[in-house]
Amino acid sequence: MTTRDRCTNCILPRTFPGVSFDHSGACDLCSSYTPPPPPLGKEALLEAILAGKGASFDCVVPISGGKDSSYALYYAVKELGVRAIAVNYDSGFQSDQAVRNIKNACQILGVPLRIYTADFPRRRALIGEVIRIAQICGIPCGVCGNCETNIRTVSIQVAKTYGLRTILFGDSQAENVGSPTFAGLRGVVSRTSGLDLLRLSIPVVKYAAIAARERGSLGVPARYAYTPSMTPVPFPAKRVNVVHLFDYIRWEMIEKVAVLARELGWGAGDDKIDRFDCLLHPLDNFKWLKAAGITKDGFVYCNWIRSGTITREKALAMEERLEKTIQHECVEFVRRFGLAAQGLDWLELDPAQIGG
């Protein structure tokens, strides 16, 4: 894809569903962009955290080993001086680098860590159905599965165990991609018809059953566990005080990564700084690329361009590199976890490219 096919301001392609372009070639996401409101400030953040403190700890910080959650833990301890306890949901698909980042951060900061380990055979079975769906309709639907729900659930469990209410998340609106229709089950169904639609019903039903059992085993209330919807389980507002770090301080990616590397020995590997912590991510990137003409990471890069975090040239170089390697990253994933038997036709690789 050439630069002529993309927004002249960001790198969003003209193939992106539902987006329009003006006479200058700028997409409507850029022309309608408004900067986020000013952060609420450090003092307001401290007040929000301490509003739900417990006897032993002030807050729970979910940590994945990525830059945002690692920085949330660092900021809570070093800048605010609060008593934090970290929680990690180990899905079985965490990268080795992410695991090192988690251990280093907690050790250096002197923060206790609680790890909840998933039932990996169940997790693997869930992703097996994702690959079967991809074989039928061309894109892997449901890649992230229950992960957000599981992270929320274990965070609530830790808070309940230690008698505190505050959960501090390191999420950022700059990296929010929402839930576009093309990326969900509705988008998959819309691109499938006839006999393939009938075939699709089998892995979809199996996927839903596995996901429901997983939610139930974690203690998710039945009204949320056994439902066709895969939207994340909401937080119980009266029991949990959810605080989002970057509502209170500025989101400065480059500066943040430098601080983490210097203070915690944080790293990403392979010249990456984002979304390396989960080995499932290449499947998600491929889904977006095939359905919308840009990777999921690339869509985030567009947000970064609009906020002035990186240049369009840098973002385009990063996206083009991803697009060249994404198929092979997916092949490596399915082989590593023994999922290649479901088939690789969905990746549209020549047999010679797949290799042995």
C-alpha positions as CSV (number, residue, x, y, z in Angstrom):
1,M,0.0,0.0,0.0
2,T,1.5,3.4,-1.0
3,T,1.3,6.7,0.8
4,R,-1.2,7.9,-1.8
5,D,-3.8,5.4,-0.4
6,R,-3.6,6.8,3.1
7,C,-4.7,9.8,5.0
8,T,-2.4,12.7,4.3
9,N,-2.2,13.5,8.0
10,C,-2.1,10.1,9.7
11,I,-1.6,6.7,8.0
12,L,-5.2,5.4,8.0
13,P,-5.9,3.8,4.6
14,R,-8.9,4.6,2.4
15,T,-10.0,1.0,2.9
16,F,-10.8,1.5,6.5
17,P,-14.5,0.8,7.1
18,G,-16.7,3.8,7.7
19,V,-14.1,6.5,7.4
20,S,-14.4,9.4,4.9
21,F,-11.7,11.7,3.4
22,D,-11.9,15.4,2.5
23,H,-10.6,17.1,-0.6
24,S,-7.1,17.4,0.9
25,G,-7.0,13.7,1.6
26,A,-7.3,13.9,5.4
27,C,-9.5,11.4,7.1
28,D,-12.5,12.5,9.2
29,L,-10.8,11.0,12.4
30,C,-8.0,13.6,11.9
31,S,-10.3,16.5,10.9
32,S,-12.5,15.9,14.0
33,Y,-9.7,15.2,16.4
34,T,-9.7,17.2,19.6
35,P,-7.0,16.9,22.2
36,P,-7.9,15.1,25.5
37,P,-8.8,17.3,28.4
38,P,-6.0,18.5,30.7
39,P,-5.0,15.9,33.2
40,L,-6.5,16.2,36.7
41,G,-3.2,16.4,38.4
42,K,-1.0,14.5,40.9
43,E,-2.8,15.6,44.0
44,A,-6.2,14.6,42.6
45,L,-4.7,11.2,41.7
46,L,-3.4,10.6,45.2
47,E,-6.8,11.6,46.7
48,A,-8.6,9.2,44.3
49,I,-6.3,6.3,45.2
50,L,-6.5,6.8,49.0
51,A,-10.3,7.1,48.9
52,G,-10.3,3.3,48.6
53,K,-7.3,2.3,50.6
54,G,-7.1,-0.7,52.9
55,A,-5.2,-1.6,56.1
56,S,-2.2,-3.2,54.4
57,F,-2.3,-1.6,50.9
58,D,-3.6,1.5,49.2
59,C,-4.2,0.1,45.7
60,V,-4.0,-2.9,43.4
61,V,-2.1,-2.4,40.2
62,P,-2.7,-4.9,37.4
63,I,0.6,-5.5,35.5
64,S,1.2,-7.2,32.2
65,G,4.9,-6.2,31.7
66,G,4.0,-3.7,29.0
67,K,5.0,0.0,29.3
68,D,1.7,1.4,30.5
69,S,1.0,-1.0,33.4
70,S,4.7,-1.0,34.4
71,Y,4.7,2.8,34.5
72,A,1.5,2.8,36.6
73,L,3.2,0.7,39.2
74,Y,6.4,2.8,39.0
75,Y,4.5,6.1,39.4
76,A,2.3,4.8,42.2
77,V,5.3,3.7,44.3
78,K,8.0,6.3,43.3
79,E,6.0,9.4,42.6
80,L,3.0,9.0,44.9
81,G,4.6,6.9,47.7
82,V,1.5,4.7,48.0
83,R,1.4,1.1,49.2
84,A,0.8,-0.9,46.1
85,I,0.2,-4.6,45.5
86,A,0.7,-5.9,41.9
87,V,-1.5,-8.6,40.2
88,N,-0.7,-10.4,37.0
89,Y,-3.0,-12.6,35.0
90,D,-0.8,-15.2,33.3
91,S,-2.8,-16.4,30.3
92,G,-0.1,-18.8,29.2
93,F,0.6,-16.5,26.2
94,Q,2.8,-13.9,28.0
95,S,6.1,-13.2,26.3
96,D,9.3,-14.0,28.1
97,Q,10.3,-10.4,28.1
98,A,7.0,-9.4,29.7
99,V,7.6,-11.9,32.5
100,R,11.1,-10.4,33.1
101,N,9.7,-6.9,33.1
102,I,7.1,-7.9,35.8
103,K,9.6,-9.6,38.0
104,N,12.2,-6.8,37.7
105,A,9.6,-4.1,38.4
106,C,8.2,-5.7,41.5
107,Q,11.6,-6.7,42.9
108,I,13.2,-3.2,42.4
109,L,10.1,-1.4,43.7
110,G,9.6,-3.8,46.6
111,V,6.1,-4.5,45.6
112,P,4.4,-7.9,46.4
113,L,3.1,-9.7,43.3
114,R,0.1,-12.0,43.1
115,I,0.0,-14.2,40.0
116,Y,-3.2,-15.9,38.8
117,T,-2.4,-18.6,36.3
118,A,-5.0,-19.5,33.7
119,D,-6.1,-23.0,32.9
120,F,-3.8,-23.2,29.9
121,P,-5.4,-26.2,28.1
122,R,-8.6,-24.3,28.2
123,R,-7.0,-21.2,26.9
124,R,-5.3,-23.1,24.1
125,A,-8.6,-24.8,23.2
126,L,-10.2,-21.3,23.0
127,I,-7.5,-20.1,20.6
128,G,-7.9,-23.3,18.6
129,E,-11.5,-22.3,17.8
130,V,-10.2,-18.9,16.9
131,I,-8.0,-20.5,14.2
132,R,-10.8,-22.7,13.0
133,I,-12.9,-19.5,12.6
134,A,-10.1,-18.0,10.6
135,Q,-9.9,-21.0,8.3
136,I,-13.6,-20.5,7.4
137,C,-13.9,-16.7,7.1
138,G,-10.4,-15.6,6.7
139,I,-9.8,-13.6,9.9
140,P,-9.2,-14.8,13.5
141,C,-12.2,-13.6,15.5
142,G,-12.2,-13.5,19.4
143,V,-8.4,-13.4,19.8
144,C,-8.4,-11.6,23.1
145,G,-11.2,-13.8,24.4
146,N,-11.8,-13.3,28.1
147,C,-8.5,-11.6,28.9
148,E,-9.9,-8.2,29.9
149,T,-12.6,-9.9,32.0
150,N,-10.1,-12.1,33.6
151,I,-7.7,-9.2,34.4
152,R,-10.6,-7.3,36.0
153,T,-11.8,-10.3,37.9
154,V,-8.4,-11.2,39.5
155,S,-7.8,-7.5,40.3
156,I,-11.2,-7.4,42.2
157,Q,-10.3,-10.7,44.0
158,V,-7.0,-9.2,45.2
159,A,-8.7,-6.0,46.3
160,K,-11.3,-8.0,48.2
161,T,-8.7,-10.2,49.8
162,Y,-6.8,-7.3,51.3
163,G,-9.8,-5.2,52.1
164,L,-9.2,-2.3,49.7
165,R,-11.2,-0.8,46.9
166,T,-8.8,1.0,44.6
167,I,-7.6,-0.5,41.4
168,L,-5.1,1.6,39.4
169,F,-5.0,1.0,35.7
170,G,-2.3,2.3,33.3
171,D,-4.6,2.5,30.3
172,S,-4.5,5.4,27.9
173,Q,-7.0,7.0,25.5
174,A,-4.1,7.4,23.1
175,E,-4.1,3.7,22.6
176,N,-7.9,3.1,22.7
177,V,-9.1,1.4,19.6
178,G,-12.7,0.8,20.7
179,S,-14.7,-2.1,19.4
180,P,-15.2,-1.7,15.6
181,T,-17.8,-3.9,14.1
182,F,-15.5,-5.4,11.5
183,A,-13.3,-6.8,14.3
184,G,-16.1,-8.7,16.1
185,L,-18.4,-11.6,15.4
186,R,-20.9,-9.4,13.6
187,G,-18.2,-8.5,11.1
188,V,-17.2,-12.1,10.7
189,V,-20.8,-13.2,10.0
190,S,-21.3,-10.3,7.5
191,R,-18.4,-11.6,5.4
192,T,-19.6,-15.2,5.5
193,S,-22.5,-16.9,3.7
194,G,-24.0,-20.1,2.5
195,L,-22.4,-23.4,3.6
196,D,-19.5,-21.5,5.2
197,L,-21.9,-19.8,7.6
198,L,-23.2,-23.1,8.7
199,R,-19.7,-24.4,9.2
200,L,-18.8,-21.3,11.1
201,S,-21.5,-22.0,13.7
202,I,-19.6,-25.0,15.1
203,P,-16.4,-23.3,16.2
204,V,-18.4,-20.2,17.3
205,V,-20.6,-22.3,19.6
206,K,-17.5,-24.2,20.9
207,Y,-15.7,-20.9,21.5
208,A,-18.6,-19.5,23.5
209,A,-18.9,-22.6,25.6
210,I,-15.2,-22.7,26.5
211,A,-15.2,-19.0,27.3
212,A,-18.3,-19.3,29.5
213,R,-16.7,-22.2,31.5
214,E,-13.6,-20.1,31.9
215,R,-15.6,-17.1,33.3
216,G,-17.5,-19.4,35.6
217,S,-14.3,-21.0,37.0
218,L,-13.0,-17.6,37.9
219,G,-16.1,-16.8,39.9
220,V,-17.7,-14.4,37.4
221,P,-21.4,-13.9,38.3
222,A,-23.6,-16.2,36.2
223,R,-25.4,-13.3,34.5
224,Y,-22.1,-12.3,32.9
225,A,-20.4,-15.7,32.6
226,Y,-23.1,-17.5,30.7
227,T,-24.0,-15.0,28.0
228,P,-23.2,-14.8,24.3
229,S,-21.7,-11.4,24.7
230,M,-17.9,-11.3,25.1
231,T,-17.8,-7.7,26.4
232,P,-15.7,-7.3,29.5
233,V,-17.5,-7.8,32.8
234,P,-18.3,-4.4,34.4
235,F,-16.7,-3.4,37.7
236,P,-19.1,-3.5,40.7
237,A,-19.2,0.3,41.2
238,K,-20.1,0.1,44.9
239,R,-17.2,-2.2,45.7
240,V,-14.4,-1.0,43.4
241,N,-12.9,2.4,42.9
242,V,-11.3,2.2,39.4
243,V,-8.6,4.9,38.8
244,H,-7.1,5.4,35.3
245,L,-3.6,6.9,35.7
246,F,-3.6,8.9,32.5
247,D,-6.7,10.8,33.5
248,Y,-4.5,12.5,36.0
249,I,-1.0,12.8,34.5
250,R,0.1,13.4,30.9
251,W,0.7,10.4,28.7
252,E,4.3,10.8,27.4
253,M,5.2,7.6,25.7
254,I,8.9,8.3,24.8
255,E,9.7,9.8,28.2
256,K,7.9,7.0,30.0
257,V,9.8,4.3,28.2
258,A,13.1,6.0,29.0
259,V,12.2,6.2,32.7
260,L,11.2,2.5,32.8
261,A,14.4,1.4,31.1
262,R,16.6,3.5,33.4
263,E,14.9,2.8,36.7
264,L,13.5,-0.7,36.3
265,G,15.6,-2.3,33.5
266,W,12.5,-2.5,31.4
267,G,12.7,-3.7,27.9
268,A,10.6,-4.7,24.9
269,G,13.0,-6.5,22.5
270,D,13.1,-6.5,18.7
271,D,13.0,-2.7,18.6
272,K,9.4,-2.8,19.9
273,I,8.0,-0.6,22.6
274,D,4.3,-1.6,22.5
275,R,2.1,-4.7,22.5
276,F,4.9,-7.2,22.7
277,D,3.7,-8.6,26.0
278,C,1.1,-11.0,24.6
279,L,2.0,-13.6,22.0
280,L,-1.5,-13.5,20.7
281,H,-1.1,-10.0,19.4
282,P,0.1,-10.9,15.9
283,L,-3.3,-12.6,15.3
284,D,-5.1,-9.4,16.2
285,N,-2.8,-7.4,14.0
286,F,-3.5,-9.7,11.1
287,K,-7.3,-9.5,11.6
288,W,-7.2,-5.8,11.4
289,L,-4.9,-5.7,8.4
290,K,-7.1,-8.1,6.4
291,A,-10.4,-6.5,7.5
292,A,-9.5,-2.8,7.5
293,G,-6.2,-2.5,5.5
294,I,-4.2,-1.5,8.6
295,T,-2.8,-3.4,11.6
296,K,-4.3,-2.8,15.1
297,D,-0.9,-1.3,16.0
298,G,-1.1,1.0,13.0
299,F,-4.5,2.3,14.1
300,V,-2.8,3.2,17.4
301,Y,0.0,4.9,15.6
302,C,-2.6,7.1,14.0
303,N,-3.6,8.2,17.5
304,W,0.0,8.9,18.3
305,I,0.4,11.1,15.2
306,R,-2.7,13.2,16.1
307,S,-1.4,13.7,19.6
308,G,2.1,14.7,18.4
309,T,3.8,11.7,19.9
310,I,5.5,10.5,16.7
311,T,5.8,11.7,13.2
312,R,3.8,10.4,10.3
313,E,7.0,9.2,8.6
314,K,8.0,7.1,11.7
315,A,4.5,5.7,12.0
316,L,4.5,4.7,8.4
317,A,7.8,3.0,8.6
318,M,6.7,1.0,11.7
319,E,3.4,0.0,10.0
320,E,5.1,-1.1,6.8
321,R,7.6,-3.2,8.8
322,L,4.6,-4.9,10.6
323,E,2.8,-5.6,7.4
324,K,5.9,-7.4,6.0
325,T,6.3,-9.6,9.0
326,I,2.8,-10.2,10.3
327,Q,2.1,-13.4,8.4
328,H,5.3,-15.1,9.5
329,E,4.7,-14.0,13.1
330,C,1.3,-15.7,13.0
331,V,2.9,-18.9,11.5
332,E,5.4,-18.9,14.4
333,F,2.6,-18.6,16.9
334,V,0.4,-21.4,15.6
335,R,3.4,-23.7,15.4
336,R,4.8,-22.9,18.8
337,F,1.5,-23.7,20.4
338,G,0.7,-26.7,18.3
339,L,-2.3,-25.2,16.4
340,A,-1.1,-25.6,12.8
341,A,-3.3,-28.7,12.4
342,Q,-6.3,-26.4,12.1
343,G,-4.8,-25.1,8.9
344,L,-2.9,-22.1,7.6
345,D,-4.9,-21.2,4.5
346,W,-6.3,-18.1,6.2
347,L,-2.8,-16.6,6.1
348,E,-2.7,-16.7,2.3
349,L,0.9,-17.8,2.1
350,D,2.4,-19.8,-0.7
351,P,3.4,-23.3,0.4
352,A,7.0,-22.4,-0.3
353,Q,6.7,-19.5,2.2
354,I,5.3,-21.6,5.0
355,G,8.2,-24.0,4.9
356,G,8.6,-27.1,7.1
